[in-house]
Amino acid sequence: MEDSIHKLEMKEMKSHLTAYLFLLFSMLTMTASAQTVTKISHKRAVKTDVVTTGTLTIRKPDYICISTDGGKDQLTMDGTKFTMTMGGRQHVTDSQKNPQFATFHMVLKAVINQQDIPQGDDMTVTTKGNTTTVTIEPTGKKKRQLFTSFVLTVNAKTKALHTLRMNGRGEDYTEYLFK
């Protein structure tokens, strides 16, 4: 009888220890925060904008996932790898190979880690009141680029991301509003 009580106590202790270690691991590695996001897709040729909602998930040091329309559309930065899924089509690039995303990666990583936004040749940073606006206009081959520019607005004090606008050709753009 004493042996079975001891086994039961050990099993219960093991269960508590496992739960504690899982919680500790999650807190140390996941440091994730989720926010609500509204996505606005504007096409010049279409009369009304397409508006969907979803979530923004951030994990330090450099992971961000914007998921809208029930996960059908996603923009993910995982390290230097960018994956964009829109309308069932997936585009994958790497900021080390694609200069258009190199500065974008550098800025997003600074925002995620609540650091000062670095300066670069292909970007301008302006602060007005509590809002910092970062405009990235990639240099290089413009024909092959998905976007002509990126515009991010960030809270100057908390470094929280407010908006991300990715400008396409002509007057087309995709804008994310974070709450």
Buried (B, 14 or more C-beta within 10 A) or exposed (E): EEEEEEEEEEEEEEEEEEEEEEEEEEEEEEEEEEBEBBBBBBBEEEEEEEEBEBBBBBBBEBBBBBBBBEEEBBBBBEEBBBBBBBEEEEEEBEBEEBBBBBBBBBBBBBBBEEEEBEEBEBBEBEEEEEBBBBBBBBEEEEEEBBBBBBBBBBEBEEBBBBBBBBBBEEEBBBBBBBE
